Amino acid sequence: PLERTDEHGCTRLYRASFRQQAEVVEWLLAQGVCRDSDKWASTPLHGICWQGRGDDEKNAAIERIVRTLVAAGFSMEARDDEGR
């Protein structure tokens, strides 16, 4: 199932965002994957925002994922369970 979490409690959508897999993020959203936070109340936007600066290709993937998630309705104001 697309909704399952990994051994760390992260959703597939969070993990794809964290790994900068833009195509996977887009595919999961198109499949209607559950948009719940992970066990720490982190959203996929939290996952992609953990990424630092990189080369142009990496930056393009990060921007693409952020734009995709915001367009899909993820809040830029969401906080995890530690208030970050």
DRENDO-1510 file (C-alpha; in Angstrom, 1 decimal, always signed):
<recs>
REC; n; res; u; v; w
REC; 1; PRO; +0.0; +0.0; +0.0 .
REC; 2; LEU; +1.1; +3.5; -0.8 .
REC; 3; GLU; +0.2; +4.7; +2.7 .
REC; 4; ARG; +2.6; +2.5; +4.6 .
REC; 5; THR; +5.5; +4.0; +6.6 .
REC; 6; ASP; +9.1; +2.8; +6.7 .
REC; 7; GLU; +10.9; +1.4; +9.7 .
REC; 8; HIS; +11.5; +5.0; +11.0 .
REC; 9; GLY; +7.8; +6.0; +10.8 .
REC; 10; CYS; +8.2; +8.1; +7.7 .
REC; 11; THR; +5.5; +8.1; +5.0 .
REC; 12; ARG; +6.5; +7.3; +1.4 .
REC; 13; LEU; +5.7; +10.9; +0.4 .
REC; 14; TYR; +7.9; +12.3; +3.1 .
REC; 15; ARG; +10.8; +9.9; +2.2 .
REC; 16; ALA; +10.5; +10.8; -1.5 .
REC; 17; SER; +10.6; +14.5; -0.6 .
REC; 18; PHE; +13.6; +14.0; +1.7 .
REC; 19; ARG; +15.4; +12.1; -1.1 .
REC; 20; GLN; +14.7; +14.8; -3.6 .
REC; 21; GLN; +12.8; +12.4; -5.9 .
REC; 22; ALA; +10.5; +14.9; -7.7 .
REC; 23; GLU; +9.0; +12.4; -10.1 .
REC; 24; VAL; +8.1; +10.1; -7.2 .
REC; 25; VAL; +6.5; +12.9; -5.2 .
REC; 26; GLU; +4.4; +13.9; -8.2 .
REC; 27; TRP; +3.4; +10.3; -8.9 .
REC; 28; LEU; +2.5; +9.6; -5.3 .
REC; 29; LEU; +0.3; +12.8; -5.2 .
REC; 30; ALA; -1.3; +11.8; -8.5 .
REC; 31; GLN; -2.2; +8.4; -7.0 .
REC; 32; GLY; -4.0; +10.1; -4.1 .
REC; 33; VAL; -1.5; +8.9; -1.5 .
REC; 34; CYS; -2.4; +9.7; +2.1 .
REC; 35; ARG; -1.1; +13.1; +3.0 .
REC; 36; ASP; -0.7; +12.5; +6.7 .
REC; 37; SER; +2.4; +13.6; +8.6 .
REC; 38; ASP; +4.9; +11.1; +9.8 .
REC; 39; LYS; +5.1; +10.0; +13.5 .
REC; 40; TRP; +6.8; +13.3; +14.4 .
REC; 41; ALA; +4.2; +15.4; +12.7 .
REC; 42; SER; +6.7; +16.2; +9.9 .
REC; 43; THR; +5.2; +16.9; +6.5 .
REC; 44; PRO; +6.9; +16.3; +3.1 .
REC; 45; LEU; +7.8; +20.0; +3.1 .
REC; 46; HIS; +9.8; +19.5; +6.3 .
REC; 47; GLY; +11.6; +16.6; +4.5 .
REC; 48; ILE; +12.6; +18.6; +1.5 .
REC; 49; CYS; +13.5; +21.7; +3.6 .
REC; 50; TRP; +16.1; +19.6; +5.4 .
REC; 51; GLN; +18.2; +19.7; +2.2 .
REC; 52; GLY; +21.0; +22.1; +2.0 .
REC; 53; ARG; +22.4; +23.9; -1.0 .
REC; 54; GLY; +23.8; +21.9; -3.7 .
REC; 55; ASP; +24.5; +21.9; -7.4 .
REC; 56; ASP; +22.0; +23.4; -9.9 .
REC; 57; GLU; +20.4; +20.0; -10.6 .
REC; 58; LYS; +19.8; +19.4; -6.9 .
REC; 59; ASN; +18.4; +22.9; -6.4 .
REC; 60; ALA; +16.1; +22.4; -9.4 .
REC; 61; ALA; +14.7; +19.2; -7.8 .
REC; 62; ILE; +14.2; +20.9; -4.4 .
REC; 63; GLU; +12.4; +23.9; -6.0 .
REC; 64; ARG; +10.2; +21.5; -8.1 .
REC; 65; ILE; +9.2; +19.5; -5.0 .
REC; 66; VAL; +8.5; +22.6; -2.9 .
REC; 67; ARG; +6.3; +24.1; -5.7 .
REC; 68; THR; +4.5; +20.7; -6.2 .
REC; 69; LEU; +3.8; +20.3; -2.5 .
REC; 70; VAL; +2.6; +23.9; -2.0 .
REC; 71; ALA; +0.4; +23.6; -5.1 .
REC; 72; ALA; -1.0; +20.3; -3.6 .
REC; 73; GLY; -2.0; +22.2; -0.5 .
REC; 74; PHE; +0.7; +21.5; +2.0 .
REC; 75; SER; +1.1; +24.4; +4.4 .
REC; 76; MET; +4.3; +26.4; +4.6 .
REC; 77; GLU; +3.3; +27.2; +8.2 .
REC; 78; ALA; +3.1; +23.5; +9.4 .
REC; 79; ARG; +5.1; +22.7; +12.5 .
REC; 80; ASP; +6.4; +19.3; +13.6 .
REC; 81; ASP; +5.9; +18.1; +17.2 .
REC; 82; GLU; +9.0; +20.1; +18.3 .
REC; 83; GLY; +7.6; +23.3; +16.9 .
REC; 84; ARG; +10.0; +23.5; +14.0 .
</recs>
